[in-house]
Amino acid sequence: MEEKRALIEFGTNEISVKHQCKLLDLSRSTAYYSIKIHQPSQEEIDIKNAIDRIHFDEPAYGSRRIHRELHGLGFTKIGLKLTRRYMREMGIVAFYPGPNLSKRDLQERTYPYLLRSVSITHRNQVWGIDITYCGTPAGFMYLVIIIDWYSRFIVGWSLSNTMQTDFIIRTVEEAIKEHGKPEIINSDQGSQFTSKDYISCIKSYETIKISMDGRGRAKDNARTERFFRSYKWERLYLLYPETVRELKQMTKRYMEHYNWRRPHQSLDYKIPAAIHFKDDLDRTLNHSEAACP
């Protein structure tokens, strides 16, 4: 909704606000409504940064254990209720097998995991999508990435200061435009990926199948989890950018490094780009050889 509001031009004689709203499928009251963006306090930023580190050290910890860890770090004023709220806002869920706790009204937008025992043999067969919290001493953002399971190539990524679905949808659309459609896209059951807008976006491509991790099963989307661990331990926690601007610059450099220069043991120490674009290179070479007299 906020993304659509940003497209509206006020004070123009070429097209009325009413007609612009109609074209954008947006009510006029929404167009004039001033959206309040929550500005976190320094204490909230510090606590959320601490929660993020605790979660990456101990991904099986639930809210009670994270609450105790926070007290051990000196955040003695935070209660269990606020800890749970922060974890929910950050999209943090403990990784452990457990019952499916989805609400009934989300069942129609929750899909089965399609990738158990499936051999990954080519690019664009499966993409994994996920989102993570990225903190700095002065603020935080959310990073969404889309990774090709076969090549480990990051086909799409974006940073946002909110967890609204719009920036996730935009990242998916840009990735498909640049790299083509995947056969399957896999996510967790987070609210962004079970939202009507996200599901509608994926279904609009018709041939893409939707797959979702089981509740609390990090292994179902292990490639994205491994990427986030590499990103945070190799860059975010190591360099610890001071500002959101530095975070953006660091993230852009790391994406280029990861895709084009960082060898992977699982790829026989090749870089993701070499695997992802290998078929294109082979076709180019074969075409060149065939063209030679």
C-alpha positions, 0 to 999 in steps of 0.5 A: 500500500505504501509503495502505491501511495508513493506513485501518486502525484498531487497537484497535477492537472494532467490526471486527477488523484481520484483517477490515479487511485482508480488505476492503482486500485487504491482508495482515495482515503488511503492516498491522503492518509499519512502512514506513521513509520515506527522509529525504534529507540536506541534500546530497542535497536540494541535489544533486537541486535542482541536477539539476532546474535543469540538466535544465530548462535542458538537457533533452537532457543525459544522466547523464554531462553532468549529472554534469559540470555538477554538478562545475562547480557544486561538487558534486565528491564525487558520482560518475556512479553516484549521479548516475544513481540520483538522476536515476532517483529523480527520474524524469528522462530525457534528451529525444532520439529513440532506441530503445525500451529498455522491459523485456520484462515491461513490453511488455504495459503499454506503449501506442502514441502515438495522437495524431500528426496528430490534431486536438484540437477539444473538451475531454475529448478528450485529457488529458495526465498527467505528474509532476515533481520540485519542490525547496526548500532544506529538502526536495522533493516530486513534482507530478503534473498532468493537463491538458486538451489542448484548453483547457490547463485543469489538471483535476487535480493533487496533491503527494506526498513519494514517487513511489508510484502511489497518489497518481497514481491518486487524482488521476486518479479525482478529476479524472474525478469532477469533469470527466468522462472523457477519450476519451484519456489520454496519458503518458510511459512512466515506471514510474508510468504503466506500473504494473499499478495505474495501467493497471488504474485507467484500464482500469476506465473502459472507454471511455478509451484509453491513449496513451504518448509514444515514448521520449525524445520530449518533443514527444509530451506537449508541453503538460505539458512547457510547463506544468512549464516555466511553473510552474518558471520563473514560480514555483518558481525565481523565488520558491524557497519555503523549505519544503515547506509554502510549496511547497504554498501556492505551487503551489495559488495558481499552479494557480488563477492558471494556470487562471483568470487567465493568458492563453495565446497558443495560446488567442488570449490567452484563459484556460483556464477560459474555453475549458474551460467555454465550452460550459457557459456557452453552454448556460446562455445558450441555455437562459436565452434560450429560457426568456424569453417 
